């Protein structure tokens, strides 16, 4: 099977499962917003969740990024059994290290809160420390879930890992609406830990079926462990620096108006929806193929696949960002404005979403570029790029926070991730000749240009549609559906006039598929 078909099938599986995950993720945020709103208690919960989540993103992200190329390397040498034994030892070592880190974190919970949120005081700080103690054990299962995901993806198994977040979200929703009403925000925290456990365990049967067998051995002197650590350390530093900014953001936001942290969190979840639905699927599905092409010294094919991936991602991210930017208030109102989530919370979240949307294109393309560098086993280039990004992010945040409050923090992040996209593209261009060419630059410029008429049309049409349909949940939903149809029509018309080659390619693929479906079964088998 060709690389394109492998990637397409894997991406389709991931998209389907990720749709369930993202929908359940939004329902999770809706349930939390309904039960707790944008209040001091929600700020405390978000802060307490931030600690294990960011640690998971740093450690778990480093593991996922290094497992795939290393496992692929073993498989290319026909040493699959040795690879499974290696990662059994890695699993054992991770459990011991993470358990020690969790114990230390629980003991130092008040001090961690004081560092992470110096603006918290009194009951809010005490509540945050209590929630840290409850939720910190989830770190173990979040990281193990990432290890399981990397091993499954290396074996071209994508569905179970993509389904894990949906399992976790479902448990959190249930906790928010049941024990959350009885035990308050502490019940929600306990549900979060339970969700993390089940999200990891749901992958285990598929891992065993793929060939994994557990061995009660820890061997830090193993050459494979040394190779993994050599690859992991720069990735871990990259993830740590990147996630460290969110701690800085939380520190700055903790001194702003009550609900600022929660508003940033809700807006961030919204802007990550299109990024998570499609970009995650493409970058995850493409990673094993890129690693294999590198091992086979096929740089030209790698450049072609990377270029096509960037085009597809950019073509979706730009209209998604424009839509969220212009329609931010009705989107937030429809999804969150109920229960404790009042108009003040809508306004605060809308401000953050406006500025986050500016960086959606960079936020979407970056994972694909980073995976390209990881496939080359160049773990240091993303570290350098991330260091520049975080330095710029902090400088911009300090510059903008007084003027724009929490919106300034969102804008600083958007500008920084866009800068990171440019740096990563430049680094990849040096290692993969032909990746960036005049055709790609023209395509990206035309996509940005096609977003302009969409933005202008939505800005003009949305108030008219709102005045005709009135208020209420059903009316807001109908308003957004009309806006979406008109906005996408304007975008696609502009894209056709600009003759975007990727749009023409997708149309040809769909046309061939439809023609193929009309053929008799024998002729299908010959194609």
C-alpha positions in Angstrom: 0.0 0.0 0.0 1.3 3.5 -0.9 2.4 6.0 1.7 -0.5 8.3 0.8 -3.1 5.5 1.4 -1.5 4.5 4.7 -1.6 8.0 5.9 -5.1 8.7 4.6 -6.6 5.6 6.3 -4.8 6.2 9.5 -5.9 9.9 9.5 -9.5 8.8 8.8 -9.5 6.5 11.9 -7.9 9.2 14.0 -10.3 11.9 12.8 -13.3 9.7 13.6 -12.1 8.8 17.1 -10.9 12.4 17.7 -14.3 13.8 16.8 -15.7 11.8 19.7 -12.9 12.9 21.9 -13.3 16.6 21.0 -17.1 16.5 21.2 -16.8 14.9 24.6 -14.1 17.5 25.5 -16.5 20.3 24.8 -19.3 18.6 26.7 -16.8 18.3 29.6 -16.1 22.1 29.5 -19.9 22.8 29.2 -20.6 20.6 32.2 -17.8 22.3 34.3 -19.0 25.7 33.2 -22.6 24.9 34.0 -21.7 23.5 37.5 -19.0 25.9 38.5 -18.9 28.9 36.0 -15.8 31.1 35.8 -15.1 31.5 39.5 -12.3 31.3 42.1 -13.1 27.6 42.5 -12.8 27.0 38.8 -9.5 28.9 38.8 -8.2 26.6 41.5 -9.3 23.5 39.6 -7.7 24.7 36.3 -4.4 25.5 38.2 -4.4 22.1 40.0 -5.0 20.3 36.7 -2.3 22.4 35.0 0.5 20.8 37.0 0.0 17.1 36.0 -1.2 18.1 32.5 1.9 20.2 31.7 4.2 17.5 33.2 2.4 15.0 31.0 2.8 17.2 28.0 6.5 17.5 28.7 7.4 14.0 29.7 4.6 12.2 27.7 5.2 14.3 24.6 8.9 13.5 24.7 8.2 9.8 25.0 5.7 9.7 22.2 8.0 11.7 19.9 11.0 9.3 20.5 9.2 5.9 20.7 8.0 5.9 17.1 11.4 6.5 15.3 13.2 4.2 17.8 10.7 1.4 17.4 10.8 1.9 13.6 14.5 1.6 13.7 14.4 -1.7 15.6 11.7 -3.0 13.2 13.8 -2.1 10.2 16.6 -4.3 11.7 14.1 -7.1 12.3 14.5 -6.8 16.1 10.8 -6.3 17.0 11.0 -8.7 20.0 14.0 -6.8 21.4 12.1 -3.5 20.9 9.2 -4.9 23.1 11.6 -6.0 25.8 13.2 -2.5 25.7 10.0 -0.7 26.2 8.9 -3.1 29.0 12.0 -1.9 30.9 11.2 1.7 30.0 7.7 1.2 31.4 9.0 -0.1 34.7 11.5 2.7 35.1 8.8 5.3 34.3 6.5 4.0 37.0 9.2 4.2 39.6 10.3 7.8 38.7 6.7 9.1 38.3 5.6 7.6 41.6 8.5 9.4 43.4 7.7 12.7 41.7 4.0 12.4 42.7 4.9 11.7 46.3 7.2 14.8 46.4 4.5 16.9 44.7 1.8 15.9 47.2 4.1 16.9 50.1 5.0 20.2 48.5 1.5 21.1 47.2 1.1 24.5 49.1 4.6 25.6 47.9 3.8 24.6 44.3 0.6 26.6 44.4 2.5 29.6 45.9 5.0 29.5 43.0 2.4 28.8 40.2 -0.2 31.3 41.3 1.3 34.0 43.6 -1.9 36.0 43.1 -4.0 33.3 44.9 -4.6 34.1 48.5 -6.6 32.7 51.5 -9.3 30.1 50.6 -8.5 30.0 46.9 -4.8 29.1 47.6 -5.9 26.5 50.2 -8.4 25.0 47.8 -5.8 24.8 44.9 -3.3 23.0 47.2 -6.0 20.5 48.2 -6.9 19.9 44.5 -3.2 19.4 43.6 -3.0 16.6 46.2 -6.0 14.9 44.7 -5.1 15.2 41.0 -1.4 14.8 41.0 -1.5 11.0 40.9 -3.2 11.3 37.5 0.3 12.2 36.1 1.4 8.6 36.3 -1.4 7.4 34.1 -1.3 10.3 31.7 2.4 9.7 30.9 1.9 5.9 30.6 -1.0 6.6 28.2 1.5 8.5 26.0 3.9 5.6 26.1 1.2 3.2 25.1 0.1 5.6 22.3 3.6 5.8 20.9 4.0 2.0 20.8 0.6 1.5 19.2 1.3 4.2 16.6 4.6 2.7 15.8 2.7 -0.4 14.9 0.2 1.6 12.8 -2.6 1.2 15.4 -4.2 4.5 16.0 -7.8 4.1 17.1 -7.4 3.1 20.8 -5.1 5.9 21.6 -7.3 8.5 20.0 -10.3 7.1 21.9 -8.5 7.5 25.3 -9.4 11.2 25.8 -13.0 10.5 25.1 -13.1 7.9 27.9 -11.4 10.5 30.3 -13.8 13.2 29.2 -16.9 11.0 29.8 -15.8 10.2 33.3 -15.1 13.9 34.1 -18.6 14.9 32.7 -20.2 12.3 34.9 -18.2 13.5 37.9 -19.1 17.2 37.3 -22.8 16.4 37.2 -23.0 13.9 40.0 -20.3 13.9 42.7 -19.5 17.5 41.8 -22.9 18.5 43.0 -22.3 16.7 46.3 -18.7 17.3 47.1 -18.1 20.4 45.0 -15.0 20.9 43.0 -13.2 18.2 44.9 -15.6 15.6 43.4 -14.7 16.9 40.0 -11.0 16.5 40.8 -11.5 12.9 41.9 -13.4 12.2 38.6 -10.4 13.6 36.7 -8.0 11.1 38.2 -10.4 8.2 37.5 -10.7 9.4 33.9 -6.9 9.4 33.5 -6.6 5.9 34.8 -9.2 4.5 32.5 -7.8 6.4 29.4 -4.5 4.6 29.9 -5.9 1.2 30.7 -8.2 1.1 27.6 -5.1 0.9 25.4 -3.6 -2.1 27.2 -5.6 -4.9 25.4 -4.5 -3.6 22.0 -0.9 -3.2 23.2 -0.9 -6.9 24.2 -2.4 -7.9 20.9 0.3 -6.0 19.1 3.0 -8.1 20.8 3.9 -6.3 24.0 4.8 -8.5 27.0 5.7 -7.2 30.4 8.9 -8.2 32.1 9.7 -7.3 35.7 13.1 -5.8 34.9 14.6 -2.4 35.2 17.8 -2.0 33.3 19.1 1.6 33.1 22.4 0.3 31.6 20.6 -1.1 28.5 22.0 0.4 25.2 18.4 0.9 24.0 17.5 2.8 27.1 20.6 5.0 26.6 19.5 5.6 23.0 16.0 6.5 24.1 17.3 8.9 26.7 19.6 10.5 24.2 16.7 11.2 21.9 14.4 12.1 24.8 16.4 14.7 26.6 16.3 17.5 24.0 12.6 16.7 23.4 11.9 16.8 27.1 13.7 20.1 27.4 11.7 21.4 24.4 8.4 20.3 25.9 9.4 21.5 29.3 10.3 25.0 28.1 7.1 25.2 26.0 4.8 24.0 28.8 6.7 26.2 31.3 5.3 29.2 29.6 1.8 28.2 30.6 3.0 28.3 34.2 4.2 31.8 33.6 0.8 32.6 32.0 -1.0 31.2 35.0 1.2 33.2 37.3 0.4 36.5 35.4 -3.3 35.6 35.2 -3.6 34.8 38.9 -3.1 38.5 39.6 -5.8 39.6 37.2 -9.6 39.7 37.7 -11.3 36.6 39.1 -12.1 34.1 36.4 -9.2 35.1 34.1 -7.5 31.7 34.3 -10.8 30.0 33.6 -11.6 32.3 30.7 -8.2 31.6 29.1 -8.8 27.9 29.6 -12.2 27.9 28.0 -10.9 30.0 25.0 -7.9 27.8 24.6 -10.1 24.7 24.4 -12.2 26.3 21.7 -9.2 27.3 19.6 -7.7 23.8 20.0 -10.9 22.2 18.5 -10.0 22.5 14.8 -6.3 21.9 15.7 -7.1 18.8 17.5 -9.7 17.4 15.1 -7.6 17.5 12.0 -4.0 18.5 12.7 -3.6 15.8 15.4 -4.8 13.2 12.9 -2.5 14.3 10.1 0.6 14.7 12.3 0.0 11.4 14.1 -0.7 9.5 10.9 2.2 10.9 9.0 4.8 10.4 11.7 5.5 6.6 11.2 5.7 7.2 7.4 8.1 10.0 7.7 10.3 8.0 10.0 10.3 5.1 7.5 11.2 7.4 4.6 14.1 8.8 6.6 15.4 5.2 7.4 15.1 4.4 3.6 16.9 7.7 2.7 14.0 9.0 0.6 14.2 12.7 1.3 12.4 13.8 -1.9 9.3 11.7 -0.9 9.5 13.1 2.6 9.6 16.7 1.2 6.5 16.0 -0.9 4.5 14.4 1.9 5.4 17.2 4.4 4.5 19.9 1.9 1.2 18.3 1.2 0.5 18.0 4.9 1.3 21.6 5.5 -1.0 22.7 2.7 -3.9 20.6 4.0 -3.5 21.9 7.6 -3.1 25.5 6.6 -6.1 25.3 4.3 -8.3 24.3 7.2 -6.7 26.3 10.0 -7.1 29.7 8.3 -10.9 29.6 7.8 -11.4 28.0 11.2 -9.4 30.9 12.8 -11.4 33.5 10.9 -14.7 31.9 11.9 -13.8 31.7 15.6 -12.5 35.3 15.5 -15.6 36.9 14.0 -18.2 34.6 15.6 -16.6 34.3 19.0 -19.5 35.7 21.1 -22.3 33.5 19.6 -20.0 30.4 19.7 -19.2 30.9 23.4 -22.8 31.8 24.2 -24.1 28.7 22.6 -21.6 26.3 24.2 -21.1 27.7 27.7 -23.7 30.4 28.7 -25.9 28.4 31.1 -25.9 27.8 34.8 -23.1 29.6 36.6 -21.5 30.8 33.3 -23.0 34.3 33.0 -22.6 37.2 30.5 -19.4 38.4 32.3 -17.8 35.0 31.7 -18.9 35.1 28.0 -17.2 38.5 27.6 -14.0 37.5 29.3 -13.8 34.3 27.3 -14.6 36.1 24.0 -11.7 38.5 24.6 -9.3 35.6 25.0 -10.7 33.7 22.0 -10.3 36.7 19.7 -6.5 36.9 20.3 -6.0 33.1 20.5 -7.6 32.7 17.0 -4.9 34.9 15.4 -2.3 32.2 16.1 -4.4 29.2 15.0 -2.5 28.7 11.7 0.8 28.6 13.5 -0.5 26.5 16.3 -1.8 24.0 13.7 1.3 23.8 11.4 3.8 23.5 14.2 3.1 19.9 15.3 3.6 18.7 11.7 6.9 20.6 11.3 8.2 19.3 14.6 7.3 15.7 13.7 9.3 16.2 10.5 12.4 17.1 12.5 11.7 14.2 15.0 11.5 11.8 12.1 15.0 12.9 11.1 16.0 12.2 14.8 17.0 15.9 15.1 15.7 16.6 18.6 17.8 19.7 19.1 16.3 22.0 16.4 12.9 22.1 18.0 14.5 22.9 21.3 16.3 26.0 19.9 13.1 27.1 18.2 11.0 26.6 21.3 13.5 28.6 23.5 13.2 31.5 21.1 9.4 31.2 21.1 9.1 31.1 24.9 11.4 34.1 25.3 9.4 36.1 22.8 6.2 34.9 24.5 7.2 36.1 27.9 8.4 39.4 26.6 5.2 40.0 24.7 3.1 38.9 27.7 4.8 41.3 30.0 4.3 44.1 27.4 0.6 43.4 26.7 -0.9 42.2 30.0 -1.4 45.6 31.5 -3.1 47.0 28.4 -5.2 44.0 27.4 -5.4 42.0 30.7 -5.9 38.3 30.0 -6.4 39.1 26.3 -2.8 40.3 26.2 -1.6 36.9 27.3 -3.6 35.2 24.5 -2.3 37.6 21.9 1.3 37.1 23.1 0.9 33.4 22.7 -0.5 33.7 19.2 2.4 35.9 18.0 4.9 33.6 19.6 3.6 30.4 18.0 3.5 32.1 14.6 7.2 33.1 15.0 7.9 29.5 16.0 6.2 28.2 12.8 8.6 30.4 10.7 11.7 29.2 12.5 10.7 25.5 12.3 10.0 25.9 8.5 13.4 27.5 8.0 15.1 24.7 10.0 13.4 22.0 8.0 14.2 23.6 4.7 17.9 23.2 5.4 17.5 19.4 6.1 14.8 18.5 3.6 15.7 20.1 0.2 12.6 20.9 -1.8 10.2 21.1 1.2 9.8 24.9 0.9 9.5 26.2 -2.7 7.8 28.9 -4.6 4.7 26.9 -5.1 4.2 26.3 -1.4 4.8 29.9 -0.5 2.3 31.0 -3.2 -0.3 28.5 -1.9 0.0 29.7 1.7 -0.3 33.4 0.6 -3.4 32.6 -1.4 -5.0 30.7 1.5 -4.6 33.8 3.7 -6.0 36.0 0.9 -9.0 33.7 0.5 -9.8 34.2 4.2 -10.3 38.0 3.7 -13.7 37.8 1.9 -14.9 35.2 4.4 -14.1 37.6 7.3 -15.7 40.6 5.6 -18.8 38.6 4.7 -19.3 37.2 8.2 -18.7 40.6 9.8 -21.5 42.0 7.6 -23.9 39.1 7.5 -23.9 37.8 11.2 -25.6 40.9 12.7 -28.3 40.6 10.0 -28.9 36.9 10.7 -28.9 37.5 14.4 -31.6 40.3 14.1 -33.8 38.0 12.0 -33.5 34.9 14.1 -33.7 36.5 17.6 -32.2 35.1 20.8 -32.2 31.7 22.5 -30.1 28.5 22.1 -31.9 27.2 19.0 -31.8 30.6 17.3 -28.0 30.9 18.1 -27.4 27.5 16.7 -29.3 28.3 13.5 -27.4 31.6 13.3 -24.1 29.9 13.4 -25.1 27.3 10.9 -26.1 30.0 8.4 -22.9 31.9 9.1 -20.9 28.7 8.6 -22.5 27.9 5.2 -22.1 31.5 3.9 -18.6 31.9 5.3 -17.3 28.6 3.8 -19.0 29.4 0.4 -17.1 32.7 0.3 -13.8 31.0 1.3 -14.2 28.2 -1.3 -15.2 30.6 -4.0 -12.1 32.7 -3.3 -10.0 29.6 -3.2 -11.3 28.4 -6.6 -10.7 31.8 -8.1 -7.1 31.8 -6.8 -6.7 28.2 -8.2 -5.4 26.5 -5.1 -3.9 23.3 -6.3 -4.6 21.3 -3.1 -8.3 22.1 -3.4 -8.2 20.9 -7.0 -6.4 17.7 -5.8 -9.1 17.0 -3.2 -11.9 17.5 -5.9 -10.1 15.0 -8.2 -9.8 12.4 -5.4 -13.5 12.7 -4.5 -14.4 12.5 -8.2 -12.3 9.4 -8.7 -13.8 7.8 -5.6 -17.3 8.5 -6.7 -16.6 7.1 -10.2 -15.0 4.0 -8.6 -18.1 3.4 -6.4 -20.2 3.1 -9.6 -18.0 0.4 -11.1 -18.7 -3.3 -10.8 -16.8 -5.2 -8.1 -14.4 -6.9 -10.5 -13.3 -3.6 -12.0 -12.9 -2.1 -8.4 -10.5 -4.9 -7.5 -8.4 -4.1 -10.6 -8.0 -0.4 -9.7 
